[in-house]
Each structure stands twice: as C-alpha cells, then as structure tokens.
C-alpha cells in the first residue's frame, strides 16, 4: 500500500500541534524513506533554548541517525511551513530527494532569500494543506500577541 503525501503531511501537522501544546511555534516535520517514517519532529527552540532547533533540523538529524547516513537522497521531508534559509541549507547538504511543504513563509522562507540554495536534484512540492496550516500559525501568533 502506497501512502499519500496528504497522509504524511497530516502526520507533520500533528507534530505542529504538539509544538503548539508546548508553546513552541507550531511547525512539524516528518522524514519518509521508501514509505517508512524514519523521523518526526517539531519546533523545540524554546524548550532547548536553541534558535537552531527547528522541526526540519531535528528531523534531518534524527533521520540521518536512523539511516546511518549523512545523505537523505531517497527521502522526502514533509514540513508544515516553507523552510527558512538555515533549514534549506541543511536540506541541501543532506541532498534530500524531495521536500513537500504546506504554507509559504513570506517573511523568512528560503524562496524569498535563496531560491536556488537546495541541492539541484531536490524536487519541491508546496501548498499541501496550506490553508489549514496557515490558520494554525495565525491563531498561534494572534494568541501570543494578546
């Protein structure tokens, strides 16, 4: 049975909800290799007191550890928000095969700053569950402002 992109993005969304419950910016990530989830993570910058503890960074590290490889050529990253430049750089170094992200990040997304920073063989699909994810982020930041 082949599982869909929507299935794995739902899993990333659940990770984002965990982040929200922990008062972290609600972003979640899942790395899948040959249909198997090899890593799941969500933002932990507050808990770890580490500005680099983005969902993508944590998921990349966990996936590499699980696979015993510094490359993720045959993997797909599902992430709820467009990666920032830092995360896109790490994804480039990992040579990830594919990235699927939900909502665009107009302020800090890699496409605004370095649209060509990913590995040349990496494919990108965007906008999956975009409105649901954008609503979650808007709600989170609205509550934080109040």
C-alpha positions as CSV (number, residue, x, y, z in Angstrom):
1,X,0.0,0.0,0.0
2,X,1.4,3.4,-1.0
3,X,0.6,6.2,1.4
4,X,-0.2,9.6,0.0
5,X,1.5,13.0,0.6
6,X,-1.6,14.0,2.4
7,X,-1.2,11.1,4.9
8,X,2.4,12.2,5.8
9,X,1.5,15.9,5.8
10,X,-1.2,15.1,8.4
11,X,1.5,13.4,10.4
12,X,3.6,16.6,10.2
13,X,0.5,18.7,11.2
14,X,0.1,16.5,14.3
15,X,3.7,17.3,15.1
16,X,2.9,21.0,14.7
17,X,0.0,20.6,17.2
18,X,2.5,19.1,19.7
19,X,4.7,22.1,19.3
20,X,1.7,24.4,19.9
21,X,0.8,22.5,23.0
22,X,4.4,23.1,24.2
23,X,4.1,26.8,23.4
24,X,6.5,26.5,20.5
25,X,5.9,27.9,17.1
26,X,3.6,25.2,15.6
27,X,5.8,23.7,12.9
28,X,6.1,19.9,12.4
29,X,8.2,17.8,10.1
30,X,8.3,14.1,9.1
31,X,11.0,12.4,7.0
32,X,9.9,9.4,4.9
33,X,12.1,6.9,3.1
34,X,10.6,4.2,0.9
35,X,7.2,4.7,2.6
36,X,8.6,4.3,6.1
37,X,8.7,7.2,8.6
38,X,12.3,7.5,9.7
39,X,11.9,10.7,11.7
40,X,9.3,13.0,13.2
41,X,10.0,16.3,15.0
42,X,8.5,19.7,15.9
43,X,10.0,23.0,16.8
44,X,11.8,22.9,20.1
45,X,13.6,26.3,20.1
46,X,12.1,27.4,23.4
47,X,12.4,24.1,25.3
48,X,16.0,23.6,24.2
49,X,16.9,27.3,24.3
50,X,18.4,26.8,20.9
51,X,17.4,29.0,17.9
52,X,18.5,26.3,15.5
53,X,16.1,23.6,17.0
54,X,13.7,24.0,14.1
55,X,11.5,21.0,13.2
56,X,13.4,20.4,10.0
57,X,16.8,20.4,11.7
58,X,15.7,18.0,14.3
59,X,14.0,15.7,11.8
60,X,17.1,15.8,9.5
61,X,19.4,14.8,12.3
62,X,17.1,12.0,13.6
63,X,16.6,10.6,10.0
64,X,20.4,10.6,9.4
65,X,20.9,8.8,12.7
66,X,18.2,6.3,12.0
67,X,19.5,5.6,8.5
68,X,23.2,5.7,9.4
69,X,23.9,8.1,6.6
70,X,24.7,11.8,6.2
71,X,22.6,11.8,3.0
72,X,18.9,11.6,2.5
73,X,18.8,11.2,-1.3
74,X,15.9,8.7,-1.2
75,X,13.9,10.5,1.4
76,X,11.0,13.1,1.4
77,X,10.7,15.8,4.0
78,X,7.1,16.8,4.9
79,X,7.1,20.1,6.7
80,X,4.2,22.3,7.6
81,X,5.9,25.6,6.7
82,X,8.3,26.5,4.0
83,X,11.8,26.0,5.4
84,X,13.9,29.0,6.3
85,X,17.3,29.6,4.7
86,X,19.1,27.8,7.6
87,X,17.0,24.7,7.2
88,X,17.1,24.8,3.4
89,X,20.9,24.9,3.6
90,X,20.9,21.8,5.9
91,X,18.5,20.1,3.5
92,X,20.9,21.0,0.6
93,X,23.8,19.4,2.4
94,X,21.7,16.3,3.1
95,X,20.9,16.0,-0.6
96,X,17.3,15.3,0.3
97,X,15.4,13.9,-2.6
98,X,12.1,15.7,-2.1
99,X,10.5,18.4,0.0
100,X,6.8,18.8,0.5
101,X,5.7,21.8,2.5
102,X,2.4,23.3,3.4
103,X,2.2,27.0,3.9
104,X,4.5,29.6,2.4
105,X,6.6,31.8,4.7
106,X,6.6,35.2,3.0
107,X,8.8,36.7,5.7
108,X,11.5,34.1,6.3
109,X,11.1,31.3,3.7
110,X,14.1,30.3,1.7
111,X,12.4,31.1,-1.6
112,X,12.4,34.8,-0.7
113,X,16.1,34.9,0.1
114,X,17.9,32.0,-1.6
115,X,15.6,30.2,-4.1
116,X,18.4,28.2,-5.6
117,X,20.0,27.0,-2.3
118,X,18.6,23.4,-2.4
119,X,20.5,20.6,-4.0
120,X,19.9,20.6,-7.8
121,X,18.3,17.1,-7.7
122,X,15.8,18.0,-4.9
123,X,12.3,18.4,-6.0
124,X,9.8,20.6,-4.2
125,X,6.0,20.5,-3.9
126,X,4.2,23.2,-2.0
127,X,0.8,24.3,-0.8
128,X,-0.4,20.9,0.6
129,X,-2.9,21.7,3.4
130,X,-1.8,25.3,3.1
131,X,-5.0,27.0,4.5
132,X,-5.2,24.6,7.5
133,X,-1.6,25.2,8.4
134,X,-1.8,29.0,7.8
135,X,-4.8,29.1,10.1
136,X,-2.9,27.3,12.8
137,X,0.0,29.7,12.6
138,X,-2.2,32.8,12.5
139,X,-4.1,31.6,15.5
140,X,-0.9,30.8,17.5
141,X,0.6,34.3,16.8
142,X,-2.7,36.0,17.5
143,X,-2.9,34.4,20.9
144,X,0.8,35.3,21.6
145,X,0.1,39.0,20.8
146,X,-2.9,39.1,23.2
